[in-house]
């Protein structure tokens, strides 16, 4: 009798738990599914809008830099009241190199008309730009797909026309993590042809216009999101933005529906499984229920704790385990959104630093050229007043060089932190690299009356390395040694060949580094106390990253009042 009563109570208890669970689970599933669908579709729209903004920002910055360059020519190349043609051509060549320009055409009415590039004579054959237009793209079917920008200068009628390869904007349309493995973003022209590389080649858009409904809607000058087939066709979530600023065309972003809505299928399966599990374990009463509740809370919480620890350590890419009870699912979703937003903010910060640093190079380079020209003119004039001004110009010139060096350090640091830091290794002569460094530092060493010596083997030593990056490491170490070594001091560049590696060293007779500073010299933004130097504090940290990327190690030794010794090793044997 007691057993039957207990059984009835148990069945009643389980029924009272099971029915509300099914009801709440069903309502929760439908509510969650609607929220997930809306947010997923909205996130694809955000991606498309971000790509459009990035493209327009890139084009507007290129146009702005072209306008600044055009306006700088009259003041930079003015000679005897006229613009020096040769100076303008050299300046244009330098600008084309740093901006990756293919063809250029500059017109200043009655003053200057120059062209450079293999097809520069065809630059004026394009259709007229509208007031809001920033660029005009060629067809992707061309051997080298390109786009053209125009910029008007301060002088009435002055115009610069530039042609770039579309590879410069391909990086903008790399699909972000929010679009999963099946996601894609691309740029299409006003007829529906691809302007950037598609993720799934061999379909319409390369040989024929894309006739999918979303493309037609976008080319009709609409911005929206929808569920439809793409150019393959495959069922995807579409988001598209019309771009009048390139004469018409569309930014398209999409992700396949099966991947985007996969969490809904998982959620439904888990709710059904939960209901079935309750029915099957009804006889187990409170023990099994308590055991299952404990497992469902503690295991997901442990995974979330592990994921939070990984995020604190800097890993923002690992997936967040979102399972268990509703409260943990909400917590998991919150953590996933937080990690996504944090990663976006880091990417935006790194992109901002890279873009600003890159944009600073052009005006600084032009300013540096002008200062160099002024120094030359002062020497040629030879008057007492102008000679007195030469030290100030020299100081300006050196500080500009420091600023360019600092910008290079910031760009390198951005590449390191964003994971885009790569090496280009090839077999190179270490002896030749050291000879080049000695030549480049000979003048400042002589001016400061410092003896620069080499302690290297007589035999030629060649290893696999990125010579440009190793040159950067040694330049930083020599620059620091030059900065701290007093007049009459000595700096030695040392090269020692060992069994499987080489060891390079820069040894100076400067004041030395305290043990407190020596423990932190390779940390970011650390500067030796009382150095009195205007620097970013990134040089030694970047040097450490470069050496580590080569598979070597770097360290420092110092004694106050005697000097400092920086050493680093590089593997000399190929893997």
C-alpha positions as CSV (number, residue, x, y, z in Angstrom):
1,X,0.0,0.0,0.0
2,X,2.8,2.4,0.9
3,X,4.7,1.5,-2.3
4,X,1.7,2.1,-4.4
5,X,1.1,5.5,-2.7
6,X,4.7,6.4,-3.2
7,X,4.5,5.4,-6.8
8,X,1.4,7.5,-7.3
9,X,3.0,10.5,-5.6
10,X,6.1,10.0,-7.7
11,X,4.1,9.8,-10.9
12,X,2.1,12.9,-9.9
13,X,5.2,14.8,-9.0
14,X,6.9,13.9,-12.3
15,X,3.7,14.8,-14.2
16,X,3.5,18.1,-12.4
17,X,7.1,18.7,-13.4
18,X,6.9,17.3,-16.9
19,X,3.8,19.2,-18.2
20,X,5.1,22.7,-17.2
21,X,8.4,21.8,-18.6
22,X,6.9,20.9,-22.0
23,X,4.8,24.0,-22.0
24,X,7.6,26.3,-20.9
25,X,10.1,24.6,-23.2
26,X,7.7,24.9,-26.2
27,X,7.0,28.6,-25.5
28,X,10.7,29.2,-24.8
29,X,11.6,27.5,-28.1
30,X,9.3,29.6,-30.2
31,X,10.2,32.8,-28.5
32,X,13.9,32.0,-28.7
33,X,13.7,30.9,-32.3
34,X,12.0,34.2,-33.3
35,X,14.7,36.2,-31.4
36,X,17.5,34.2,-32.9
37,X,16.1,34.5,-36.4
38,X,15.7,38.3,-36.2
39,X,19.1,38.8,-34.6
40,X,20.8,36.5,-37.1
41,X,19.3,38.3,-40.0
42,X,20.1,41.7,-38.4
43,X,23.7,40.7,-37.9
44,X,24.1,39.9,-41.6
45,X,22.7,43.3,-42.4
46,X,25.3,44.9,-40.0
47,X,28.0,43.0,-41.8
48,X,26.9,44.4,-45.2
49,X,26.6,47.9,-43.9
50,X,30.1,47.6,-42.3
51,X,31.6,46.4,-45.6
52,X,30.0,49.4,-47.4
53,X,31.3,51.9,-44.9
54,X,34.8,50.4,-45.0
55,X,34.8,50.5,-48.8
56,X,33.6,54.2,-48.9
57,X,36.1,55.1,-46.2
58,X,38.9,53.5,-48.1
59,X,37.9,55.3,-51.4
60,X,37.4,58.6,-49.6
61,X,40.8,58.4,-48.0
62,X,42.5,57.6,-51.3
63,X,40.7,60.5,-52.9
64,X,41.8,62.8,-50.0
65,X,45.4,61.7,-50.2
66,X,45.4,62.3,-54.0
67,X,44.0,65.8,-53.5
68,X,46.6,66.6,-50.8
69,X,49.3,65.3,-53.1
70,X,48.0,67.4,-56.1
71,X,47.9,70.5,-54.0
72,X,51.5,69.9,-52.7
73,X,53.1,69.8,-56.1
74,X,53.2,73.6,-56.8
75,X,54.9,74.3,-53.4
76,X,57.2,71.3,-53.5
77,X,58.5,71.6,-57.1
78,X,58.5,75.4,-57.5
79,X,61.8,76.4,-59.1
80,X,62.5,80.0,-60.4
81,X,58.7,80.8,-60.3
82,X,57.9,77.7,-62.4
83,X,57.0,74.1,-61.5
84,X,60.0,71.8,-62.2
85,X,58.7,69.0,-64.5
86,X,61.4,66.5,-63.4
87,X,60.7,67.2,-59.7
88,X,56.9,66.6,-60.3
89,X,57.6,63.4,-62.2
90,X,59.8,62.1,-59.4
91,X,57.3,63.1,-56.7
92,X,54.6,61.4,-58.7
93,X,56.7,58.2,-59.0
94,X,57.2,58.1,-55.3
95,X,53.5,58.7,-54.6
96,X,52.5,56.0,-57.0
97,X,54.8,53.5,-55.3
98,X,53.6,54.1,-51.7
99,X,50.0,54.2,-52.8
100,X,50.2,51.2,-55.2
101,X,48.9,53.2,-58.1
102,X,49.0,51.6,-61.6
103,X,48.5,54.7,-63.8
104,X,48.3,58.4,-63.1
105,X,47.4,61.6,-65.0
106,X,47.9,65.1,-63.6
107,X,46.7,68.3,-65.2
108,X,47.3,71.8,-63.9
109,X,46.1,74.1,-66.8
110,X,48.9,76.1,-68.4
111,X,51.4,74.8,-65.8
112,X,51.7,71.0,-65.8
113,X,50.5,67.9,-67.6
114,X,52.2,64.6,-66.8
115,X,51.3,60.9,-67.1
116,X,52.9,57.8,-65.7
117,X,51.9,54.2,-66.0
118,X,51.6,51.6,-68.8
119,X,48.0,52.7,-69.8
120,X,48.0,56.3,-68.4
121,X,46.9,57.7,-71.8
122,X,43.5,55.9,-71.4
123,X,42.7,57.4,-68.0
124,X,40.6,60.3,-69.5
125,X,38.4,57.9,-71.5
126,X,36.1,56.9,-68.6
127,X,32.6,58.2,-68.1
128,X,32.2,61.5,-66.3
129,X,31.9,61.3,-62.5
130,X,28.7,62.4,-60.7
131,X,28.9,64.8,-57.8
132,X,28.6,62.0,-55.2
133,X,30.8,59.5,-57.1
134,X,34.1,58.4,-55.5
135,X,35.3,55.8,-57.9
136,X,34.6,54.0,-61.2
137,X,35.3,50.3,-61.6
138,X,36.2,48.3,-64.6
139,X,34.8,44.9,-65.4
140,X,36.1,41.9,-63.5
141,X,36.5,40.1,-66.8
142,X,39.5,42.4,-67.6
143,X,42.9,40.8,-67.3
144,X,43.7,43.2,-64.4
145,X,40.5,44.5,-62.8
146,X,40.9,48.1,-61.8
147,X,39.1,51.2,-60.5
148,X,39.7,54.9,-61.1
149,X,39.4,57.9,-58.7
150,X,39.5,61.6,-59.4
151,X,40.5,64.5,-57.2
152,X,40.4,68.3,-58.0
153,X,43.0,70.6,-56.6
154,X,43.0,74.1,-55.3
155,X,44.1,75.5,-58.6
156,X,41.1,76.0,-60.9
157,X,40.9,73.2,-63.5
158,X,43.6,71.1,-61.8
159,X,42.8,67.4,-61.8
160,X,44.5,64.1,-60.8
161,X,43.2,60.8,-62.1
162,X,44.5,57.5,-60.6
163,X,44.0,53.9,-61.5
164,X,44.3,51.1,-58.8
165,X,44.1,47.4,-58.9
166,X,41.0,45.9,-57.2
167,X,43.3,43.7,-55.1
168,X,43.6,46.8,-52.8
169,X,39.9,46.4,-51.8
170,X,39.7,42.6,-51.8
171,X,40.8,42.4,-48.2
172,X,37.7,44.5,-47.2
173,X,35.4,41.7,-48.4
174,X,36.9,38.8,-46.5
175,X,33.9,37.2,-44.7
176,X,34.1,37.9,-41.0
177,X,33.6,35.2,-38.3
178,X,29.9,36.3,-37.9
179,X,29.1,34.7,-41.2
180,X,30.5,31.3,-40.3
181,X,32.2,28.9,-42.7
182,X,29.6,29.3,-45.5
183,X,29.4,33.1,-45.3
184,X,30.5,35.4,-48.0
185,X,30.7,39.2,-48.8
186,X,31.4,40.6,-52.3
187,X,31.1,43.7,-54.4
188,X,29.0,43.7,-57.7
189,X,28.9,46.2,-60.5
190,X,25.7,48.0,-61.8
191,X,25.0,45.0,-64.1
192,X,25.3,42.3,-61.4
193,X,28.9,41.1,-62.3
194,X,31.4,40.3,-59.5
195,X,33.9,43.1,-58.9
196,X,35.7,41.1,-56.1
197,X,36.6,37.5,-55.9
198,X,33.6,35.2,-55.2
199,X,33.9,32.5,-52.6
200,X,32.3,29.9,-54.9
201,X,33.7,30.4,-58.4
202,X,32.3,28.9,-61.6
203,X,28.8,30.3,-61.2
204,X,26.9,33.3,-62.7
205,X,28.4,36.6,-61.9
206,X,31.7,35.9,-63.7
207,X,30.4,35.2,-67.2
208,X,26.8,36.4,-66.8
209,X,25.0,38.9,-64.5
210,X,23.7,37.5,-61.3
211,X,19.9,37.2,-61.7
212,X,19.0,36.2,-58.1
213,X,16.2,38.1,-56.6
214,X,18.3,39.9,-53.9
215,X,20.7,41.2,-56.6
216,X,17.8,42.5,-58.7
217,X,16.3,44.2,-55.6
218,X,19.6,45.8,-54.7
219,X,20.3,47.0,-58.3
220,X,16.8,48.6,-58.1
221,X,18.4,50.9,-55.4
222,X,17.0,49.1,-52.3
223,X,18.8,48.2,-49.0
224,X,17.4,45.3,-47.2
225,X,17.7,41.7,-45.7
226,X,15.8,38.7,-46.9
227,X,15.8,34.9,-47.1
228,X,16.3,33.7,-50.7
229,X,18.6,31.8,-53.0
230,X,22.0,33.1,-54.0
231,X,23.9,32.9,-57.3
232,X,24.6,29.1,-57.0
233,X,21.7,28.9,-56.0
234,X,21.7,28.0,-52.3
235,X,19.2,29.1,-49.6
236,X,20.9,31.9,-47.7
237,X,20.2,34.9,-45.5
238,X,20.9,37.9,-47.8
239,X,21.8,41.5,-46.8
240,X,22.6,44.0,-49.5
241,X,23.5,47.7,-49.8
242,X,23.3,49.8,-52.9
243,X,26.3,52.1,-53.6
244,X,25.7,55.1,-55.7
245,X,29.2,56.4,-54.8
246,X,30.8,54.0,-57.3
247,X,28.3,54.7,-60.1
248,X,25.9,52.0,-58.9
249,X,26.5,48.5,-57.7
250,X,26.0,46.5,-54.5
251,X,27.7,45.2,-51.4
252,X,26.3,41.7,-50.8
253,X,26.6,39.6,-47.6
254,X,25.1,36.2,-46.9
255,X,25.3,33.0,-44.9
256,X,23.7,29.7,-45.6
257,X,20.4,29.2,-43.7
258,X,21.3,25.7,-42.5
259,X,24.4,27.1,-40.7
260,X,22.8,30.3,-39.5
261,X,19.8,28.5,-38.0
262,X,21.7,25.5,-36.7
263,X,21.2,26.6,-33.1
264,X,17.4,26.4,-33.6
265,X,17.6,22.7,-34.6
266,X,19.9,22.0,-31.7
267,X,17.5,23.7,-29.3
268,X,14.5,21.8,-30.6
269,X,16.3,18.4,-30.3
270,X,17.4,19.2,-26.8
271,X,13.9,20.1,-25.7
272,X,12.5,16.9,-27.2
273,X,15.2,14.9,-25.6
274,X,14.5,16.5,-22.3
275,X,10.9,15.6,-22.4
276,X,11.7,12.0,-23.4
277,X,14.3,11.8,-20.7
278,X,11.7,12.9,-18.1
279,X,9.3,10.2,-19.2
280,X,11.9,7.5,-19.2
281,X,13.3,8.3,-15.8
282,X,10.0,8.9,-14.1
283,X,10.4,5.8,-11.9
284,X,13.8,7.0,-10.6
285,X,12.0,9.7,-8.7
286,X,13.9,12.4,-6.9
287,X,17.4,10.8,-6.9
288,X,17.7,10.7,-10.7
289,X,16.0,14.1,-11.1
290,X,18.4,15.6,-8.6
291,X,21.3,13.9,-10.3
292,X,20.3,15.2,-13.7
293,X,19.6,18.7,-12.5
294,X,23.0,18.8,-10.9
295,X,24.7,17.5,-14.1
296,X,22.8,20.0,-16.2
297,X,23.8,22.9,-14.1
298,X,27.4,22.1,-13.1
299,X,28.7,20.8,-16.4
300,X,27.6,23.8,-18.5
301,X,28.7,26.1,-15.8
302,X,32.2,24.5,-15.7
303,X,32.4,24.9,-19.5
304,X,31.4,28.5,-19.2
305,X,34.0,29.1,-16.5
306,X,36.7,27.5,-18.7
307,X,35.6,29.7,-21.6
308,X,35.6,32.8,-19.5
309,X,39.2,32.0,-18.3
310,X,40.2,31.5,-22.0
311,X,38.7,34.9,-22.9
312,X,40.6,36.5,-20.0
313,X,43.8,35.0,-21.5
314,X,43.0,36.7,-24.8
315,X,41.3,33.8,-26.7
316,X,38.1,35.3,-28.2
317,X,37.7,32.9,-31.1
318,X,36.8,29.6,-29.3
319,X,33.1,28.8,-29.4
320,X,31.0,29.4,-26.3
321,X,29.3,26.2,-25.0
322,X,25.6,27.1,-24.9
323,X,23.6,24.3,-23.4
324,X,21.9,23.3,-20.2
325,X,19.0,25.1,-18.5
326,X,17.5,28.3,-19.7
327,X,19.4,30.5,-17.3
328,X,22.8,29.1,-18.4
329,X,21.8,29.4,-22.1
330,X,21.1,33.1,-21.4
331,X,24.4,33.4,-19.6
332,X,26.2,31.6,-22.4
333,X,24.5,33.8,-25.1
334,X,25.5,36.9,-23.1
335,X,29.2,35.7,-22.9
336,X,29.2,34.9,-26.6
337,X,27.9,38.3,-27.5
338,X,30.4,40.0,-25.2
339,X,33.3,38.1,-26.7
340,X,32.1,39.0,-30.2
341,X,31.7,42.6,-29.4
342,X,35.1,42.7,-27.7
343,X,36.7,41.1,-30.7
344,X,35.0,43.6,-33.0
345,X,36.3,46.5,-30.8
346,X,39.8,45.1,-30.9
347,X,39.7,44.7,-34.7
348,X,38.3,48.3,-35.0
349,X,41.0,49.6,-32.8
350,X,43.8,47.8,-34.7
351,X,42.2,48.8,-38.1
352,X,42.0,52.4,-36.9
353,X,45.7,52.4,-35.7
354,X,46.8,50.9,-39.0
355,X,44.8,53.2,-41.2
356,X,45.8,56.4,-39.3
357,X,49.5,55.3,-39.2
358,X,49.4,54.5,-42.9
359,X,47.7,57.9,-43.7
360,X,50.3,59.8,-41.7
361,X,53.2,58.4,-43.9
362,X,52.3,60.4,-47.0
363,X,52.2,63.9,-45.5
364,X,55.3,63.2,-43.4
365,X,57.2,62.0,-46.4
366,X,56.2,65.1,-48.4
367,X,57.2,67.3,-45.4
368,X,60.5,65.5,-45.1
369,X,61.2,66.1,-48.8
370,X,60.5,69.8,-48.4
371,X,62.8,70.0,-45.4
372,X,65.6,68.2,-47.3
373,X,65.1,70.7,-50.2
374,X,65.3,73.7,-47.8
375,X,68.5,72.3,-46.3
376,X,70.0,72.0,-49.7
377,X,68.9,75.6,-50.6
378,X,70.4,77.0,-47.4
379,X,73.7,75.4,-48.2
380,X,73.6,76.8,-51.8
381,X,72.7,80.4,-50.6
382,X,75.4,80.4,-48.0
383,X,74.3,83.6,-46.2
384,X,74.9,84.0,-42.5
385,X,71.2,84.1,-41.7
386,X,70.4,81.0,-43.6
387,X,73.3,79.1,-42.2
388,X,72.0,79.8,-38.7
389,X,68.7,78.3,-39.7
390,X,70.4,75.0,-40.8
391,X,70.6,73.4,-37.3
392,X,66.9,74.0,-36.8
393,X,66.1,72.4,-40.1
394,X,68.4,69.5,-39.4
395,X,66.6,69.0,-36.1
396,X,63.2,69.0,-37.9
397,X,64.5,66.5,-40.4
398,X,65.7,64.1,-37.7
399,X,62.5,64.4,-35.8
400,X,60.5,63.7,-38.9
401,X,62.6,60.6,-39.5
402,X,61.9,59.6,-35.9
403,X,58.1,60.0,-36.5
404,X,58.3,57.9,-39.6
405,X,60.2,55.2,-37.6
406,X,57.5,55.4,-34.8
407,X,54.7,55.0,-37.3
408,X,56.5,51.9,-38.7
409,X,56.7,50.6,-35.1
410,X,53.0,51.1,-34.6
411,X,52.2,49.3,-37.9
412,X,54.4,46.4,-36.9
413,X,52.8,46.3,-33.5
414,X,49.3,46.3,-35.0
415,X,50.3,43.4,-37.4
416,X,51.7,41.4,-34.4
417,X,48.6,41.9,-32.3
418,X,46.2,41.2,-35.1
419,X,48.0,38.0,-36.1
420,X,49.0,39.3,-39.5
421,X,52.7,39.4,-38.7
422,X,54.5,37.2,-41.3
423,X,58.1,36.5,-42.4
424,X,59.5,36.3,-45.9
425,X,62.5,34.0,-45.5
426,X,65.2,33.5,-48.0
427,X,68.8,32.7,-47.8
428,X,70.7,35.9,-47.2
429,X,74.3,36.9,-46.2
430,X,74.6,38.0,-42.6
431,X,78.0,39.7,-43.4
432,X,76.4,41.8,-46.2
433,X,73.6,42.8,-43.8
434,X,76.1,44.0,-41.2
435,X,78.1,45.9,-43.8
436,X,75.0,47.7,-44.9
437,X,74.2,48.6,-41.3
438,X,77.7,49.9,-40.7
439,X,77.4,52.1,-43.8
440,X,74.0,53.6,-42.8
441,X,75.2,54.4,-39.2
442,X,78.7,55.7,-40.1
443,X,77.6,59.3,-40.5
444,X,75.7,59.7,-37.1
445,X,78.5,57.7,-35.4
446,X,81.1,60.1,-36.8
447,X,79.1,63.2,-35.9
448,X,78.9,61.9,-32.3
449,X,82.6,60.8,-32.3
450,X,81.7,57.2,-31.5
451,X,83.8,54.3,-32.8
452,X,81.7,51.7,-34.6
453,X,83.5,48.3,-35.0
454,X,82.7,44.8,-36.4
455,X,83.8,41.6,-34.7
456,X,82.8,39.0,-37.4
457,X,84.3,35.8,-38.8
458,X,86.3,36.1,-42.0
459,X,84.2,33.5,-43.8
460,X,80.8,34.4,-45.3
461,X,77.8,33.3,-43.3
462,X,74.4,32.8,-45.0
463,X,71.2,31.7,-43.3
464,X,67.4,31.5,-44.1
465,X,65.9,34.7,-42.7
466,X,63.7,37.7,-43.4
467,X,66.6,40.1,-43.9
468,X,64.4,43.1,-43.8
469,X,63.0,42.2,-40.3
470,X,66.5,41.3,-39.0
471,X,67.8,44.6,-40.4
472,X,64.9,46.2,-38.3
473,X,66.1,44.4,-35.2
474,X,69.7,45.4,-35.6
475,X,68.8,49.0,-36.5
476,X,66.8,49.3,-33.3
477,X,69.7,47.9,-31.2
478,X,72.3,50.2,-32.9
479,X,70.0,53.2,-32.6
480,X,69.6,52.6,-28.9
481,X,73.3,52.2,-28.5
482,X,74.0,55.4,-30.4
483,X,71.5,57.3,-28.3
484,X,72.9,56.2,-24.9
485,X,76.7,56.0,-25.7
486,X,78.5,59.3,-24.9
487,X,81.0,61.0,-27.2
488,X,84.2,59.2,-27.5
489,X,82.6,55.9,-26.7
490,X,82.6,52.6,-28.7
491,X,80.0,50.3,-30.2
492,X,80.8,46.8,-31.4
493,X,78.6,44.6,-33.7
494,X,79.5,41.0,-32.9
495,X,78.8,37.8,-35.0
496,X,79.5,34.4,-33.6
497,X,78.8,31.1,-35.5
498,X,77.7,28.2,-33.4
499,X,76.7,24.6,-34.1
500,X,73.1,25.1,-35.1
501,X,72.7,28.8,-34.8
502,X,74.4,32.2,-35.0
503,X,74.6,34.8,-32.3
504,X,74.5,38.5,-33.0
505,X,75.3,41.2,-30.5
506,X,75.4,44.9,-30.1
507,X,77.8,46.1,-27.4
508,X,78.2,49.6,-26.2
509,X,80.1,51.6,-23.6
510,X,77.1,53.7,-22.4
511,X,75.9,54.3,-18.9
512,X,74.3,50.9,-18.6
513,X,70.8,49.9,-17.5
514,X,69.6,49.3,-14.0
515,X,68.5,45.8,-13.0
516,X,65.0,47.2,-12.4
517,X,64.7,48.4,-16.0
518,X,66.7,45.5,-17.5
519,X,63.9,43.1,-16.4
520,X,61.3,45.0,-18.5
521,X,63.2,46.3,-21.5
522,X,61.4,44.0,-23.9
523,X,57.9,44.8,-22.7
524,X,55.5,47.0,-24.7
525,X,55.7,50.8,-24.1
526,X,58.5,50.4,-21.6
527,X,61.1,53.1,-21.7
528,X,64.3,53.3,-19.7
529,X,63.9,55.9,-17.0
530,X,65.5,59.3,-17.6
531,X,66.3,58.4,-21.2
532,X,65.0,61.9,-22.4
533,X,64.2,60.4,-25.7
534,X,61.0,60.9,-27.8
535,X,60.1,57.3,-28.6
536,X,57.1,54.9,-28.6
537,X,58.7,52.3,-26.3
538,X,57.8,49.5,-28.9
539,X,61.2,49.0,-30.6
540,X,62.6,46.3,-28.3
541,X,59.3,44.5,-28.0
542,X,58.9,44.3,-31.8
543,X,62.6,43.1,-32.0
544,X,61.7,40.3,-29.5
545,X,58.6,39.3,-31.6
546,X,60.7,39.2,-34.8
547,X,63.5,37.1,-33.3
548,X,60.9,34.7,-31.7
549,X,59.1,34.4,-35.1
550,X,62.5,33.2,-36.5
551,X,62.8,30.6,-33.8
552,X,65.5,32.5,-31.9
553,X,65.8,34.2,-28.5
554,X,66.9,37.7,-27.4
555,X,68.3,39.0,-24.1
556,X,70.2,41.8,-22.6
557,X,73.1,42.2,-20.1
558,X,74.2,45.4,-18.5
559,X,76.4,46.9,-15.8
560,X,75.9,50.5,-14.6
561,X,78.8,52.7,-15.6
562,X,80.3,50.1,-18.0
563,X,77.8,49.5,-20.8
564,X,75.1,47.3,-22.2
565,X,75.2,44.1,-24.3
566,X,72.2,43.0,-26.4
567,X,72.4,39.5,-27.9
568,X,70.0,37.4,-30.0
569,X,70.3,34.1,-31.8
570,X,69.0,32.8,-35.1
571,X,68.8,29.2,-36.3
572,X,71.4,28.5,-39.0
573,X,70.2,25.0,-40.0
574,X,67.1,24.6,-42.3
575,X,64.3,22.4,-40.9
